[in-house]
Amino acid sequence: MRLKDAKRFFRDLMEDTTIRGKCIEITMLPKRERGMALRALGYSFTPKELDDVLCREFYLMTEEERRLFGPGDLRDIVMGMWGNCM
């Protein structure tokens, strides 16, 4: 099985409600277990790789997409929930 990169993770997170739900469940785990859970879903990336993707994609997103996970900076939210755990 080929592991999915940061760009694929972010795309899946934004577009696939099933994956998004699983990722939300992962945030309920202790931080030290989140990376393993994401790798179990087939993702492999570094925090820097995800941060780079977020910075590139942010300007292409609508305001609604930027607020998908609530108020606040999307980059901070995604990195805090998933990115820094990899």
VMD Tcl script that draws the C-alpha trace (Angstrom):
set ca {
  {0.00 0.00 0.00}
  {1.35 3.41 -0.96}
  {1.12 5.96 1.84}
  {-0.77 9.19 1.22}
  {1.08 12.48 1.50}
  {0.20 15.78 3.20}
  {-1.60 17.17 0.15}
  {-3.81 14.10 -0.08}
  {-4.50 14.25 3.67}
  {-5.61 17.87 3.45}
  {-7.74 17.24 0.37}
  {-9.38 14.22 2.04}
  {-9.93 16.22 5.23}
  {-11.69 18.99 3.34}
  {-13.68 16.92 0.82}
  {-14.33 13.45 2.25}
  {-16.84 13.53 5.11}
  {-16.01 9.95 6.14}
  {-12.30 10.69 6.48}
  {-13.09 14.00 8.18}
  {-15.21 12.15 10.74}
  {-12.43 9.66 11.43}
  {-9.94 12.50 11.78}
  {-12.22 14.30 14.23}
  {-12.38 11.07 16.26}
  {-8.58 10.92 16.20}
  {-8.39 14.34 17.87}
  {-10.05 12.80 20.91}
  {-7.03 10.53 21.39}
  {-4.02 11.63 23.43}
  {-1.60 13.61 21.24}
  {1.04 10.88 21.41}
  {-1.41 8.42 19.77}
  {-2.72 10.64 16.96}
  {0.24 10.12 14.63}
  {-0.14 6.34 14.81}
  {-3.87 6.64 14.15}
  {-3.28 8.82 11.07}
  {-0.66 6.38 9.79}
  {-3.19 3.57 10.32}
  {-5.47 5.46 7.91}
  {-2.65 5.37 5.37}
  {-1.17 8.87 5.73}
  {2.51 9.68 6.07}
  {3.83 13.23 6.17}
  {5.85 15.53 8.36}
  {4.47 18.59 10.14}
  {6.47 20.79 7.75}
  {4.98 19.09 4.70}
  {1.44 19.64 5.99}
  {2.20 23.25 6.93}
  {3.53 23.89 3.41}
  {0.34 22.46 1.90}
  {-1.84 24.57 4.19}
  {0.04 27.74 3.28}
  {-0.31 27.04 -0.46}
  {-3.96 25.96 -0.38}
  {-5.24 28.65 2.00}
  {-5.34 31.35 -0.66}
  {-7.29 29.13 -3.04}
  {-10.03 28.38 -0.51}
  {-13.37 30.10 -0.07}
  {-14.22 31.77 3.23}
  {-16.66 28.93 3.94}
  {-13.92 26.33 3.48}
  {-11.61 28.29 5.76}
  {-14.24 28.13 8.52}
  {-14.96 24.39 8.15}
  {-13.51 23.63 11.59}
  {-14.90 26.71 13.30}
  {-13.66 30.22 13.91}
  {-9.96 30.83 14.03}
  {-6.99 30.33 11.77}
  {-7.43 27.14 9.73}
  {-3.68 26.56 9.71}
  {-3.45 26.70 13.50}
  {-6.47 24.42 13.90}
  {-5.26 21.75 11.47}
  {-1.68 21.81 12.71}
  {-2.83 21.63 16.33}
  {-5.24 18.77 15.75}
  {-3.23 16.61 13.37}
  {-0.06 18.12 11.91}
  {2.07 18.49 15.00}
  {1.37 14.87 15.95}
  {3.14 13.45 12.93}
}
mol new
graphics top color blue
foreach p $ca { graphics top sphere $p radius 0.5 }
foreach p [lrange $ca 0 end-1] q [lrange $ca 1 end] { graphics top cylinder $p $q radius 0.2 }
display resetview
